[in-house]
Amino acid sequence: MIRVLIADDHQLVRQGISLLLDKAEDIQIVGQARNGYEAVQMTSEALPDVVLMDADMPRLDGFEATRIIRSSGFPTQVIMLTMLSDENMQQKARQSGAQAYVLKNANREELLAAIRTIRESPESRQ
């Protein structure tokens, strides 16, 4: 079972992603964070396998939240979610420690594939 935390400042987005992933038999939603600060806090408590992290959030943006999560020694991996298909954003996501970058206009199968792929990566087994 892949434990997933959803971090996005828009409730409708969080709920929509949750509904899409809830139908997958190998995914368990362990929480929903409204901002980067909550994402860090909930990661330390729930220890999800994967955080779906919105890039642009209040209190602490997704890039800084990802840096904190990745530098804290948690085995959690991060998929950065954004509306922008921009090379600079992708580079910033990688530099912050995100293992994948998925556009919010991706379909369910693309999101599931990203989650499963980073969970199967050698880094996730360290």
C-alpha positions, 0 to 999 in steps of 0.5 A: 500500500502506498501512503499518500499525503495531498498538499494543496491550498485549494480544497476542491483540488485536494478533494478531487485528487483524493477521489481519483486516488481513492479508487486505486487499490494500492493507494491510501490517502493519509492526509490533506494539507492546506499549506506547506507548513501543514504538509511538513507537520503532517509528513512528520506525523503520518510518514507518508510514502509520497507527498503530492505537493502543490508548488504555490501555497501560503505560509510555506510554498511547496518548494521550501516545504519539499526542501524541509521534508527531504532534508529531515531524513523522512523516507517520504518522496515528493511529487511537485504539482503545478499548472505551469509547464516551465523548465525553470519551475521543473528545475526549481522542483528538482533542486528542492528535492522533488523526485517528480513533476506533474502538471495539474492537467494530467489525467488519473493514469498519469498521476498514478504512474508517477506515484507508482514509479517513484515508489519503485525507484531505488531511492525509495528503498533507502 
